[in-house]
Amino acid sequence: MTKIFKQLGRHWAACLAVVALLIVQAYCDLSLPDYTSKIVDTGIQQGGIESPVPDTVRSTTLQALELLMSEDDAALADEAYSAPDADGMRTLNPDADTAALENAFTTPDVVLYMAAAKNAATAAGTTDTVAPTAYDLDAVATQLAAASQAPGAREMLQNQLTDGLAQLDETVADSLSSQAMLLVALEYDAQGIAHDVQMSYLLRTGGQMLALTLLMVAVAVAVGFIASRVSAAIGRDLRRDVFRTVVGYSNAEIEKFSTASLITRTTNDIQQVQFVCVILLRMVAYAPILGIGGIMHVASGNTGLEWIIFVAVAALLALIAVLMNVAMPKFKQMQVLVDRLNLVSREILTGIMPIRAFSREEFEEKRFDRANTDLMKTQLFTNRTMVAMMPFMTLIMNGTSLLIVWFGGKAMDLGSMQVGEMIAFITYTMQIVMSFLMLSMVAVMLPRAGVAADRIDEVIKTPSTIHDPAAPKALPADGTHGVVAFHDVSFRYPGSDEDALEHISFTARPGETTAIIGSTGCGKSTLLNLIPRFYDVTEGSVTIDGVDVRDMTQAQLHDELGYVPQKGVLFSGTITSNLKFGGDHITDADAEQAAEIAQATEFISAKPEGFDSPIAQGGSNVSGGQKQRLSIARAIAKHPQIYLFDDSFSALDYKTDVALRRALKAKTDNATVIIVAQRISTVLHANQILVLDEGRIVGKGTHAQLMESCPAYQEIARSQLSQKELNLQKEGE
């Protein structure tokens, strides 16, 4: 996990921007339930009236309310409104002290409304509660005005109000504010503006909700955009780092990881890390902000239902802990099984021809099916575990909603909670639960991404056994170039108990051809691979012009070499792009001349597009002999000082082999040529032939000398040449 956060740390500025945007998004998300509560409680239930202090009031109503106030409150109320207009309407001054006025108006509003309701019930001849009308309000106002004329009537009325309020319990007292709105609604109805007030409030509050929603959408889009760019950049950087590391690997590191595993790590593993980085920025960073904000909103209220949230969160955490313990080992195993499936697939696809030739299709299908089935079973287990989580999550969320409705309904019955408050509480609770749900989902994804990150990091941090020296040496400026010398060289493959090469010593000079021959597995290709440092010697040294190849930079060393591998490798592109693979300094004339020397001009000219003919991936659209000739031409076009041919003539017919070597001899008069070969005919005319047997040189000399002195060479010659050919060669000598 630390490795994933380390990658995110490289883009700290973008991550900080994402966190800032997520805070804005969370603010919008957490504000919307409050607005929903306002629309339900204030906009619908209270007719859009937010305060017990009316914005406009008739003089008669204000006078009645002032009679129910103390003298100080009455004076404050009278000063807060403008003088009556022609219709007796008074308007609240903009600079009025609203908080003080609310305290002054709340109780008189409730009392006046209850009096109007009682008047309506009396007029209807019933004892039930009847909704009063403007007529009832005016009638009560008139009665209060008449009663206030009696001496001491005001003081007596105030005392009655004080005694009545003292007998109310706290719950009823808290609900007075909402009940006071009923009088304001009745007053607005009497003025004929009740509908306008309600619609104005709904439109204003709805517009604010819409603005917050649009802002939240814009922020979410921005977060998604930045998170996607950051994760894409992380994926790009990881692929680049892995590729650069792998390109610098020696054969030992490639064999350690296997090609299939390296491909999986470069593709599937990096995709896992990239996906989780997006999730971390969009969900993991957002979940705690949303959860903490929701808890703060819930805690700031006075609903008494906070315990429901703690129960839901505890149940959620317990579920996550169980699922993590069950699924975690399988997530770690899954990556190994993906590697195995890729390995089997690669082996089968690359070896499809011998599989068909040996009728092993059924066996290989079973082998693939085993790897595929193992991966399927693991994926099914993890997917079923994740699927099982969702019903439990739904149960917890629905159970939480049920508890809130049950206990919230009781609170509403007692008058301590309104419908909008309960809706907002449910919404906040769901936000808190969802934030934990998001964290739980990420907690399941993180282990797999953590395994992928470890596998990527393993590749990046595995040092190559072949590296450039701290103080490289340059080749001599004067003198003959291209002298390759082995000084008592021994080599052992990593992890092996025996040497593959033992005490190899020889010198290959410019203008001469040095051939290496021997039985299969004797170490011919291994010896050749020590020159370009595909492996480093275990003992002794390999020098070029007296400079140890380990003291040179790999780029400098490879500039001196023209290497043709045992298996011709071509790259997708054209014939020209493959022939110019050695560098930008190679001209079209160089490429054409190299193709002519390599006896490739004939089949190139036969193609409709000539040198611009396309080459498929791996050279699959050319034959083995054509592929070898193009590989040889690629090395020749580079004009190297040293040519290394690793059994590069094996796919050529005898006639083409002879013509190629004759043309090559004329081209490489001043270069050092080292040839690994299986055929005696390829090495007959070499200036120096090395005979290898079980990693040791058992013969050294020309063909004639070895036929006289080396039994191993004689055995090879007799196995490949007839007695007549051997006699002819002997007579020619």
ZINOR-V708450 format. One record per helix or strand of 3 or more residues. SS is the DSSP state (2 for helix, 1 for strand). FROM is the first residue (numbers start at 1). TO is the last residue. If there is no record, write none. Layout:
BEGIN
ss;from;to
SS;FROM;TO
SS;FROM;TO
END
This chain:
BEGIN
ss;from;to
2;2;9
2;12;45
1;56;58
2;59;67
2;71;80
1;89;92
2;98;124
2;134;147
2;153;166
2;170;191
2;194;247
2;251;257
2;259;300
2;306;350
2;352;357
2;361;413
2;419;461
1;484;491
1;501;508
1;513;518
2;524;529
1;539;544
2;549;551
2;554;559
1;561;564
2;575;579
2;588;597
2;601;605
2;610;612
2;617;619
2;624;637
1;642;646
2;654;667
1;672;677
2;680;683
1;688;693
1;696;701
2;703;709
2;711;720
2;723;732
END
